[in-house]
Amino acid sequence: MTEDFRDKGFATRAVRAGHLRTAENEQSEPIFPTSSFVFDSAEQAAARFSGEEKGNIYSRFTNPTVRTFEQRLAALEGGESCVATASGMSAILATFMGLCAAGDHIVSSRSIFGTTRVLFDKYLTKFGLQTDYVPLTDLAAWERAIKLNTKALFLETPSNPLNEIADLTALSALAKQHGCLLIVDNCFCTPALQLPLNFGTDIIIHSATKYIDGQGRCVGGAVVGDAQLVGEEVYGFLRTAGPTMSAFNAWTFLKGLETLDLRMNAHSAAALEIATWLDQHPKVSKVFYAGLPSHPQHALAAKQQSAFGGIIAFEIAGGRESAWKVVNATQWISITANLGDTKSTITHPATTTHGRLTPEDRAEAGISDGLLRLSVGLESVVDIQADLQRGLDLL
């Protein structure tokens, strides 16, 4: 099978794209658990290593199962190239190490995953990269922060965990005006709900661990973009430094992509129902979900996304003590910092995902001690509400 399926619908690409059947004529994509590949001759080995001939060399940077996943995800996002990595964080690392040099500057949204901020502030600074942070939705602040040496603008939309929405068209125009790259983490929506490249984004980053897997089985990441920036520069870093996705994990993510469209729409429908319920609950002071008409970027989210995703943040009075009561009273919602699972999960961001930030940085990012993040799974909505109600009844 040689068709690339790029002219087919999303659901068809999610099931079919990237798979080149072997001589065994398998129906499901095969796993290639091998460290290296055999050459027909010394001449072929030399041609492969020099790049004159395309083909498998060594699974650190060429593996057929990983390549199938890369081609399928690129087809879903509308990108020319994809590089799969060992984790979402290694996807971010590979992007900035592959594209930046000492002395470059990054402007980042302050509403990003806590570990990403630690990467920027503690580790990338050692290589001469400086990062400044701005409010995600303040376009004027983004423009003021750009310097002559700014290499990239980086953001998550929707943001983690407050569901803020960036105006991708406006940020793309700003980036192009100043000769910067626009890099967007599309983890919360996936290409099933949002296609950032269609709004002028240059590079998309994924934690495949989340919705792409969808069942909490494997850790992985991906970078999607054009053939030069991603296919050469980011790939070159992966080939040399080796934050490589395993063949087994790539196969698992391929299976996740097959049901991505169905799952993301189911997550979104359930989350909207639960967010509406929480928004009317007397024990909940605020709900952060872009699907609610009261959300300040509701109209923008409806323009950029086909649905609003499965992540809800909500705030309750009483700070950490009250938040922990709600978490601890749940009987079966999983208390874990992962998200995007078929199983609903709940976490307290201030002491988990954003716990390594200073209190000042958390406050700046809107992460209060009374904030909880709920990743809505595929269980019955009534059952999810009932499990949350146990803790809310204690307040």
N, C-alpha and C positions, 0 to 999 in steps of 0.2 A: 504494500500500500504506500503510494508516494504522494498522494494529494495532501496539500498543507491545510486545507479547510478554512483558509482565512476569509473566504467569501461566504461561509456558512454562518448560521445563527450561533448565538453564544452557547446554548445547550449542546449543540452538535460539536462545536470546537472543544468544549469542556470534556467530552467523552472520547473524541477521535483524534484531535490534533497532535502531531508530533510522533505518533507511533508508526515506525517502519517495521513491518513484520520480518522476522528472521526466516531462514529456510525451513523452520519447524512449523510455520504457519499458525502460530499461537493466536488465540482470541484476546487474552489479557496480556498486557505489557509484561515482558520478562524482566527479571532482576538479574543484573550482572555483578555478582559478588566476587570480583577479581581485582587484585591490586594492579596488575599490568596486562599488556596485550602483546601478542606474538606477531612479529613481522615476517614477511615472506622472504626477505633478503636483507643484507647489510645496506644495500642501496635504498630499499624502502624505509628502513629505520632512519637513515640519514635524511631522507626527504620528509619524513614525518616530523622529526625534531627541528628541521630548518623551517618548517611551515610551507614547503613547496607542495606537499601533498597533505590533504586533510585526512584525518582518521584518528583512531584511538592510539594513545601512547601509554598513559599512566593514570590511574583513577583519581589522583589528586586534582586533575584538571580535564580529563576526558573519560567519561563513562557513559555508555549508551542509555542506561536508565535515567541518570541525572539529565542527560541531554534531552530525553523525551519530555521530562518535566519542564525543563527550561523552554523548550519550543512551544509546549502547550500553554504555559503561563504567558509567554510573549504574545501568542496568538490571541489570548483572551484580553490582554491589556492593550493590544494594538501596537506593540513595540517591535522593533527590528531584532532586538537581542535581549537575552536574559542570562544572568549569572546566578546560579544557585549556591547557597552558602550554608555553613553549619548551623547558623542561628540567625534570628532577626538582628541581634546586635552585631554579629559579624558581617551582615549585609551593610549596615551603616558604616562600620569600620572600613570594610573593603571599598566602599564608595568614596569616602573622604581620603583614605590613604592612596587610592588609585588616581584621584582627580586633583588633589591639592598638593601644594609645596610649602615649605617653611616660609613664613611671612604672609601667607594667605589669611583672609578674614572670612568668617561665617556669620551670617545673621540668622538666628533661630527664633522660632516661636518660644515663648517661655512656657507654653502649655504642651510640654512633651513628656514622654515617659521618663521617670526619674533616673534610670540607669543611663539613658542617652545623655542626659545632662552631666552625669558623672564622667562619661566617656569624653565629652567635649572639654570639661573643666579640669579634669585630673590627668587625663592621658594624652589627648591630642595637643594640649598645650606644651607637652614635652617635645613635640616635633615642630613647634613654632607656629601652630594654628591658634588663632584667637577667635573667640565666639562672643557675640553680644546678643542679648535676649530682648524681645519686644512682645507686646500683647498681640495675640494671633490676629485679631480682627481690626487692628488699628493700622490702616494702610499708610498714614502719615508717619507713624513711628517706624515702620519698615523703611520708608524712604530716608528718614533722618539717620537711620543706623548704617546705611550703606556707605562704604568708603571706597577710595580708589582701588584698594587691594581686595575688595570683597569678591570672593569666588562663587559663593552659593547662598541661596536662601533655603532654609530647611524648616519643614513643618509637618505636623500631623493634622489631617482633617477627615472626619471629626477628631477632636482632640481627646486625649486620654487624661482624666476620665470625664471631663466636663462637657463633652459634646459641643464644643465651640466649632464653628464652621468658617473656614477661610474662603475668601473670594479668589478662586484660582485664576480666573481671567484677568483680574486686576493685578494680582501678584506676578503673573506671567508677563504682562506688559511692563511692569516695573523692572523685573529682572532683565528683560531684553533691553530696556532703555539704558541700563547700567552695565550691560555685558556680563551679567551673572547667570548662573544656573538656578533653576527652580527644582528643588528636590522634595518630593512629597511621600510621606509614609501613608500608604493606602490600606493599612492593616484592618481598620475597623469596618471598612466597606467592602473591600476586595473588588475585583473587576465586575463582579455580579451586580453591584450597586453603583459603582462610580468608576469613570474612566478619566483619570487626571490628564492623560496625554491629549485628550480631546479639548482640554482647556488651556493648552500651552505649556504644561509641565514638561520638563526635560527628562527627569529620572523618577522612577517609582521604586519605593522600597517596601518589602513585605517581611513580616514575621510569619512564615508559613506554619509555625507552631500553632497559630490561632485558628482562624476560620478556614484556611486552606486545608489543613488537616481536618479540623472540625470534630475530632473525637479524642483529643488529648493524648495522642499516642507518641508523637515524634517531635523533635526540635529541628527547626531549619529556617532558612531565610532566602530572600531572592532580591535581585536588583534588575529592573527592566528599563530599557531605553533604546538608544540608537546603536548602530553597529560600531561607531567609533568610540564614544564615551564609555559605553558599557561593554560592547563586544571586544574592545581592545584594551582600554585603560583599566577598567574594573576587573576584567578577566585577567589582565596581566598581573595584577596584584594577587588575585586568587591563585593563579598558576605558581607564583613564586612563594607566597606566604602560606598558602594551603588551608584556609578556613573552609574546608570542603564539605559538601553534603554527601552523606553516605548513599550508596545505591538503594539500600533497603528503605531509608527515609524518603528518598525520591519516589520510590514505588508507592509508598503509603500516601504521599501527597498527591500523586496521580489519581489514586482512588478517591481522595478527598475532592479533587477538582471535578470529578464526574457528578457529584451531587451538590456542588457549590451553589448553583442557581436555586435549586429547590430549598436548600437549607437557609440561605441568606434571606429569602423572602419569608420563610416560616419564622425565623428569628425576628425579623422586622415586624411582622404582624403581631406576634406575641408581645414583643417589647412595647409596641405602641399601646396595646391594651393594658399592660401592667403600668406603664408610665402614666396613663390617664387615670388609672385607679389610685396610684400613689399621689398624683397631683391633687386629688380630692380628699386625701386622707388627713384627718385632723392632727395626727402625730408627725406628719412630714411637713417641714417648713419650706422646702424647695426641691423641685425636680429638674434635672438637667437632661433633656432629651429633645433633639432637634425635630422630632415628629410632632411635638406639641405646638399648636398654633401660637402659644404664649412665648415660645423660644425666640430670642431676638434675631436669630438667623434662620428661622423656619422657612421663609420664602427662598432664601439662597440655597438651603439644603435641598429643597424641592426642585430647584433648577439644576443642581449639580449631581444629585443622586436620584436613583429610581425608587429607593425606599430609604428608611432612616436607620437601619442597623439594629443590632441586638444588645447594645450597651446602654445602661441607664445609670446615672449617678443621682443620688438623692441625699438631702441633708436633714438631720433631725437635731432638735435642741438637746442640750446637755453634754455636748462634746464627746470625748472618747469614751467615757463611762457608758453613756446611752448607746453609742454606736456599737460598742462591744456587746452590750446586752442583746441588741437585735441580732448580731452575728451569732452569738453563742446560743440563742434560743432556737435557731433553725435546727430541724431534725434531719433533713436530708439534702438541702441545698449545700453544695460543696464549699467549704471554707478554703479557698485557694486563690492565689494571685494570678493564675492563668485565666484566659478568657477565650471565647469563641468555640466553646465545647457544646456538644449536644446536651450535656448535663449543665444545669444552671450553677453558677458559681458566685460567691460573694466575698468581698474583701474590704478592708479598711485602709484606703490608700495612704493616709498620713503615717501609718506605722508599717507599711509593707512596700508597695511599689514606689512610693515617694518618700520612704522613711530615711533614706540616705541624704536627702536634701536638708539644708538648714531650716529652722522654723521660719526665717525671713523669706527664703526662697519658696517654701510651701505656701506661705501667705500670699506672696506675689502671684503664684500660679493658681490661687483660689482653692487650695487643698486644705479645708478646715478639718478640725478634729471630729466634727460631727458628720463628715461626709462618708457615704458608703457607695461602692460600685457594684452593680449587679450585672452579670453577663447572663442574659436570658437564654435558657436552653430550649429544648424541644419537648419538655414535659407539658402536661396539661397546665394551662394558665391558671385555672382555679386552684390547682395544687400548689403552684408557686406562690400565689397570693396567700394561701392559707399558711404556708410555712413562714413567710415574712410576717404575717399577722401575729404569730406567737410572740415575737420579740417586740413588735409595736404595742401589743397589749400590756407590756411590762413598763412602758414609759408613762 
